[in-house]
Amino acid sequence: MTGLAAHTGNALAPLLVVLMFVVLGGLLVARWKVSATRIARGREPREQQLSRLAARLDGRERVSIRTVELGVTEADIRWVAHSRGYGLIKHSFGSYYEFVRVPGRP
């Protein structure tokens, strides 16, 4: 009887390994797709990037955007942020911009 139980457990092990590889592979493909999309956004025309940034700054208290998504100069990013009432914080370690709503600004 113990031999049957041990045999059944061993039969499931290869299936679990295959399932684990499929799940991990799917996660890696999804991560690659997100990265490719962010890089493609950074290569769009300047006006399109700035209008997309302005649309994201919609009145929320904080907005975070990866630096790879914006291929424009930091001066342009600051100009859009200030015109929408946001302050800009550049995080070098995490490679992202953080926009914080400034009280008293329109």
NORSUL-V520528 format. One record per residue. N is the residue number from 1. SS is DSSP state (H for helix, E for strand, C for the rest). OMEGA is omega in radians with two decimals (* if undefined). Layout:
n ss omega
N SS OMEGA
N SS OMEGA
//
This chain:
n ss omega
1 C -3.14
2 H 3.11
3 H 3.12
4 H 3.14
5 H 3.13
6 H 3.14
7 H -3.13
8 H 3.12
9 H 3.13
10 H 3.13
11 H 3.14
12 H -3.08
13 H 3.12
14 H 3.11
15 H 3.11
16 H 3.11
17 H 3.12
18 H 3.11
19 H 3.11
20 H 3.12
21 H 3.12
22 H 3.14
23 H 3.13
24 H 3.08
25 H 3.09
26 H 3.10
27 H 3.12
28 H 3.11
29 H 3.11
30 H 3.12
31 H 3.11
32 H 3.14
33 H 3.12
34 H 3.12
35 H 3.13
36 H 3.11
37 H 3.13
38 H 3.13
39 H 3.12
40 H 3.11
41 H 3.13
42 C 3.14
43 C 3.09
44 C 3.07
45 C -3.06
46 H -3.10
47 H 3.14
48 H 3.11
49 H -3.13
50 H 3.10
51 H 3.08
52 H 3.08
53 H 3.14
54 H 3.12
55 H 3.13
56 H 3.12
57 C -2.97
58 C 3.09
59 C 3.07
60 C -3.12
61 C -3.12
62 E 3.07
63 E 3.11
64 E 3.13
65 E 3.10
66 E -3.11
67 H -3.13
68 H 3.13
69 H -3.10
70 C -3.14
71 C 3.12
72 C -3.10
73 C 3.13
74 H 3.09
75 H 3.09
76 H -3.14
77 H 3.11
78 H -3.13
79 H 3.11
80 H -3.13
81 H -3.12
82 H 3.13
83 H 3.12
84 C 3.10
85 C -3.12
86 E 2.94
87 E -3.07
88 E 3.03
89 E 3.12
90 E 3.13
91 E -3.11
92 C -3.08
93 C -3.13
94 C -3.13
95 C 3.06
96 E 3.05
97 E 3.06
98 E 3.13
99 E -3.08
100 E 3.13
101 E -3.13
102 C 3.14
103 C 3.10
104 C 3.10
105 C -3.12
106 C *
//
